[in-house]
């Protein structure tokens, strides 16, 4: 990867993240870059690692994926060097975010993860996040990793129903 291409990939990712209110998954960022043939998957991962090391983005890890969010230092770099990102690339990013808005919201608003606490004890954590605000957060203690995985899968499938049920049960006297 040349220094010029490295700079371009960094600017693409920073601009992409600057337009989003919620952290974006590695899969979404990679999909945009790969779909538009900017580079290969390994260069994307290297660029994300460089941006993390340079403290321009932050990462939240789960068992399933990594989510990235721009930090003030990344926003500052974008302010200074964003003009070097071609207008056509900026337009592609805006178009991608617009055309994929629904699936992006679905993929970034439901967070699930689990951790092993001690022998025969796992905590499954599930949340619904909208525009950076947590709407619902639930933690369940389960005895096996398989059950923790199943809780996470079911929450992803049934989050709207769970939210409605809890809201109606807890908000009505």
KEKE-3310 file (N, C-alpha, C; in steps of 0.2 Angstrom, whole numbers, plus 5000, padded with zeros to 4 digits):
npx = (5004:5003:5009:5000:4989:4986:4983:4971:4962:4961:4955:4943:4937:4936:4928:4917:4913:4911:4899:4889:4878:4879:4890:4898:4898:4912:4909:4900:4907:4918:4910:4906:4918:4924:4913:4914:4926:4939:4949:4957:4951:4961:4969:4959:4957:4970:4971:4960:4966:4977:4971:4965:4976:4982:4973:4962:4950:4938:4935:4923:4921:4913:4908:4904:4907:4916:4914:4915:4919:4921:4933:4937:4950:4951:4940:4946:4957:4950:4944:4955:4961:4951:4947:4955:4949:4941:4927:4918:4920:4915:4902:4899:4899:4890:4878:4878:4876:4864:4856:4857:4852:4841:4845:4857:4854:4846:4857:4866:4859:4855:4863:4872:4880:4890:4898:4909:4908:4910:4913:4901:4893:4887:4885:4873:4872:4861:4855:4846:4850:4848:4852:4863:4858:4854:4840:4835:4842:4847:4852:4856:4858:4865:4867:4875:4887:4881:4867:4869:4873:4861:4852:4857:4855:4841:4837:4841:4832:4819:4818:4810:4798:4801:4805:4792:4784:4790:4790:4776:4772:4780:4777:4764:4752)
npy = (4994:5011:5027:5037:5030:5024:5036:5040:5029:5031:5043:5041:5031:5039:5050:5043:5038:5050:5054:5047:5043:5033:5020:5011:4995:4984:4976:4984:4995:4989:4983:4994:5000:4989:4986:4997:4995:5001:4995:4980:4968:4966:4977:4986:4982:4984:4998:5002:4998:5006:5018:5017:5015:5028:5035:5041:5035:5025:5009:4997:4981:4965:4948:4945:4955:4971:4988:5004:5021:5038:5049:5064:5068:5062:5068:5081:5079:5076:5088:5096:5089:5084:5090:5084:5072:5066:5073:5065:5053:5056:5059:5046:5039:5046:5042:5028:5027:5033:5025:5013:5015:5009:4996:4998:5004:4994:4985:4991:4996:4986:4978:4964:4954:4943:4937:4927:4923:4916:4899:4889:4901:4914:4930:4937:4951:4963:4976:4990:5003:5019:5032:5035:5035:5024:5014:5002:4991:4975:4962:4946:4932:4917:4898:4892:4893:4891:4894:4908:4912:4909:4917:4930:4928:4927:4939:4948:4944:4946:4959:4970:4966:4962:4974:4981:4974:4975:4989:4991:4984:4989:5003:5005:5007)
npz = (5000:4995:5001:4997:4994:5006:5013:5006:5009:5023:5024:5017:5026:5038:5033:5030:5043:5049:5044:5051:5064:5073:5079:5066:5059:5056:5045:5037:5034:5027:5016:5009:5004:4997:4988:4980:4974:4980:4987:4994:5006:5016:5016:5021:5034:5039:5038:5046:5058:5059:5060:5073:5081:5079:5086:5080:5078:5087:5094:5097:5103:5100:5102:5090:5081:5076:5080:5074:5078:5074:5082:5090:5086:5074:5067:5067:5058:5047:5044:5041:5030:5022:5010:5001:4998:4984:4977:4970:4977:4990:4986:4983:4995:5002:4995:4996:5010:5011:5002:5009:5021:5029:5031:5037:5049:5055:5057:5065:5076:5085:5098:5104:5115:5124:5140:5148:5165:5177:5182:5174:5172:5162:5155:5146:5136:5130:5119:5113:5103:5098:5087:5095:5108:5121:5121:5126:5138:5142:5153:5155:5166:5162:5162:5152:5138:5126:5128:5131:5118:5111:5117:5113:5099:5098:5104:5094:5083:5089:5095:5093:5098:5111:5116:5115:5123:5136:5138:5138:5149:5159:5159:5161:5174)
capx = (5000:5007:5007:4995:4983:4985:4979:4965:4958:4960:4950:4937:4934:4935:4922:4911:4911:4909:4892:4885:4877:4880:4896:4897:4902:4917:4906:4897:4913:4921:4905:4906:4925:4924:4908:4917:4933:4944:4955:4955:4949:4966:4971:4954:4959:4976:4969:4957:4971:4981:4967:4964:4983:4983:4968:4957:4943:4938:4932:4919:4921:4909:4910:4902:4910:4919:4910:4919:4916:4926:4935:4938:4956:4949:4936:4950:4961:4946:4943:4961:4963:4945:4947:4959:4945:4938:4920:4915:4920:4911:4895:4897:4898:4883:4873:4878:4873:4857:4852:4857:4850:4837:4849:4862:4850:4845:4863:4869:4855:4854:4869:4872:4886:4890:4904:4910:4909:4914:4911:4894:4889:4888:4880:4871:4870:4857:4853:4844:4853:4845:4855:4868:4855:4851:4833:4834:4847:4845:4857:4853:4863:4863:4872:4880:4888:4876:4861:4871:4873:4854:4849:4859:4852:4834:4836:4841:4826:4813:4820:4804:4792:4803:4804:4785:4782:4793:4788:4769:4772:4783:4775:4757:4751)
capy = (5000:5017:5032:5040:5026:5024:5042:5040:5025:5034:5049:5037:5029:5045:5054:5038:5038:5057:5055:5042:5045:5027:5017:5007:4989:4982:4973:4989:4999:4985:4982:5000:5000:4983:4987:5002:4993:5005:4991:4974:4967:4966:4984:4990:4980:4988:5005:5003:4997:5012:5024:5016:5017:5035:5038:5045:5032:5021:5003:4993:4974:4960:4942:4944:4960:4977:4994:5010:5028:5043:5053:5071:5069:5060:5074:5087:5077:5077:5095:5099:5085:5081:5093:5080:5067:5068:5075:5059:5048:5059:5057:5038:5038:5049:5038:5022:5028:5034:5019:5007:5017:5005:4990:5000:5005:4987:4981:4995:4998:4980:4976:4959:4951:4939:4936:4921:4927:4911:4892:4889:4907:4918:4936:4939:4958:4965:4983:4994:5010:5023:5039:5036:5034:5018:5013:4997:4987:4969:4958:4939:4927:4910:4894:4889:4898:4890:4898:4915:4913:4909:4923:4935:4927:4928:4946:4951:4942:4948:4965:4975:4962:4962:4981:4983:4970:4978:4995:4991:4981:4994:5010:5006:5006)
capz = (5000:4995:5006:4994:4994:5013:5015:5003:5013:5029:5023:5015:5032:5042:5030:5031:5050:5051:5042:5054:5071:5077:5077:5061:5060:5051:5039:5033:5031:5021:5011:5005:5001:4992:4983:4975:4972:4982:4989:4996:5013:5021:5017:5025:5041:5041:5038:5053:5064:5059:5063:5080:5084:5078:5090:5076:5078:5093:5093:5102:5101:5103:5100:5083:5076:5079:5078:5074:5078:5074:5088:5089:5082:5067:5064:5065:5052:5041:5043:5038:5024:5019:5004:4997:4996:4978:4977:4968:4982:4995:4984:4983:5002:5004:4991:4999:5017:5009:4999:5013:5028:5033:5034:5042:5056:5058:5059:5070:5082:5090:5100:5108:5117:5130:5143:5153:5171:5181:5180:5173:5172:5157:5155:5139:5136:5123:5119:5107:5103:5092:5087:5101:5114:5123:5122:5131:5139:5146:5154:5158:5168:5160:5164:5147:5132:5121:5130:5130:5111:5109:5120:5108:5092:5099:5104:5087:5080:5093:5099:5093:5102:5118:5118:5116:5129:5142:5138:5140:5156:5164:5159:5163:5181)
cpx = (5005:5005:5001:4988:4981:4981:4972:4960:4956:4955:4943:4933:4932:4928:4916:4908:4908:4901:4887:4884:4879:4886:4894:4901:4907:4914:4903:4902:4916:4917:4906:4913:4926:4920:4911:4924:4939:4950:4952:4954:4955:4969:4966:4956:4965:4975:4965:4961:4975:4977:4966:4971:4984:4978:4963:4950:4944:4934:4928:4919:4916:4911:4909:4905:4913:4915:4915:4916:4922:4927:4936:4945:4955:4945:4941:4955:4957:4944:4949:4962:4957:4944:4951:4955:4941:4930:4916:4915:4916:4904:4894:4896:4891:4877:4873:4875:4865:4853:4852:4855:4846:4841:4854:4859:4849:4851:4867:4866:4854:4861:4868:4879:4886:4897:4904:4912:4913:4911:4903:4890:4891:4883:4879:4869:4867:4855:4851:4846:4850:4848:4859:4865:4852:4844:4831:4840:4845:4851:4854:4859:4861:4869:4877:4881:4883:4869:4863:4870:4865:4850:4850:4855:4844:4832:4836:4835:4820:4814:4814:4799:4794:4803:4797:4782:4784:4791:4780:4768:4775:4780:4767:4756:4745)
cpy = (5006:5022:5036:5036:5025:5030:5042:5035:5027:5039:5046:5035:5034:5049:5049:5039:5045:5058:5051:5044:5039:5024:5012:5001:4988:4980:4979:4994:4995:4984:4988:5001:4995:4984:4992:5001:4998:5001:4984:4974:4968:4973:4988:4988:4984:4995:5006:5002:5003:5018:5023:5017:5024:5039:5043:5041:5027:5015:5000:4986:4970:4954:4941:4949:4966:4983:5000:5016:5033:5047:5060:5072:5067:5065:5080:5085:5078:5084:5098:5095:5083:5084:5088:5074:5069:5068:5068:5054:5050:5057:5050:5036:5040:5044:5031:5022:5029:5028:5013:5009:5012:4999:4992:5001:4999:4984:4985:4997:4992:4978:4970:4956:4947:4938:4930:4924:4922:4904:4892:4895:4912:4924:4937:4946:4960:4972:4985:5001:5013:5030:5040:5036:5027:5018:5008:4993:4981:4965:4951:4935:4920:4905:4891:4894:4897:4894:4906:4917:4913:4915:4929:4934:4929:4935:4950:4950:4946:4954:4969:4972:4963:4969:4983:4980:4974:4985:4995:4989:4986:5001:5011:5003:5001)
cpz = (5000:5000:5004:4995:5002:5016:5013:5007:5020:5029:5021:5022:5037:5040:5031:5038:5052:5049:5046:5062:5076:5075:5071:5061:5054:5044:5034:5030:5025:5015:5006:5001:4996:4987:4977:4973:4974:4984:4991:5004:5018:5022:5021:5032:5043:5042:5045:5059:5064:5062:5070:5083:5084:5082:5086:5076:5085:5091:5099:5099:5104:5100:5092:5078:5080:5076:5079:5074:5078:5080:5086:5085:5075:5063:5062:5059:5046:5039:5039:5031:5020:5012:4999:4995:4990:4980:4975:4973:4988:4993:4984:4990:5004:5001:4994:5006:5016:5007:5004:5020:5032:5036:5038:5049:5059:5061:5064:5077:5087:5092:5105:5109:5123:5133:5148:5160:5176:5179:5180:5174:5166:5157:5148:5140:5129:5124:5112:5108:5096:5092:5093:5107:5115:5125:5127:5132:5144:5147:5158:5160:5166:5161:5159:5141:5127:5122:5129:5122:5108:5111:5115:5102:5093:5100:5098:5083:5083:5096:5099:5098:5109:5120:5120:5122:5136:5143:5141:5147:5161:5165:5161:5171:5182)
residu = (UNK:UNK:UNK:UNK:UNK:UNK:UNK:UNK:UNK:UNK:UNK:UNK:UNK:UNK:UNK:UNK:UNK:UNK:UNK:UNK:UNK:UNK:UNK:UNK:UNK:UNK:UNK:UNK:UNK:UNK:UNK:UNK:UNK:UNK:UNK:UNK:UNK:UNK:UNK:UNK:UNK:UNK:UNK:UNK:UNK:UNK:UNK:UNK:UNK:UNK:UNK:UNK:UNK:UNK:UNK:UNK:UNK:UNK:UNK:UNK:UNK:UNK:UNK:UNK:UNK:UNK:UNK:UNK:UNK:UNK:UNK:UNK:UNK:UNK:UNK:UNK:UNK:UNK:UNK:UNK:UNK:UNK:UNK:UNK:UNK:UNK:UNK:UNK:UNK:UNK:UNK:UNK:UNK:UNK:UNK:UNK:UNK:UNK:UNK:UNK:UNK:UNK:UNK:UNK:UNK:UNK:UNK:UNK:UNK:UNK:UNK:UNK:UNK:UNK:UNK:UNK:UNK:UNK:UNK:UNK:UNK:UNK:UNK:UNK:UNK:UNK:UNK:UNK:UNK:UNK:UNK:UNK:UNK:UNK:UNK:UNK:UNK:UNK:UNK:UNK:UNK:UNK:UNK:UNK:UNK:UNK:UNK:UNK:UNK:UNK:UNK:UNK:UNK:UNK:UNK:UNK:UNK:UNK:UNK:UNK:UNK:UNK:UNK:UNK:UNK:UNK:UNK:UNK:UNK:UNK:UNK:UNK:UNK)
# end
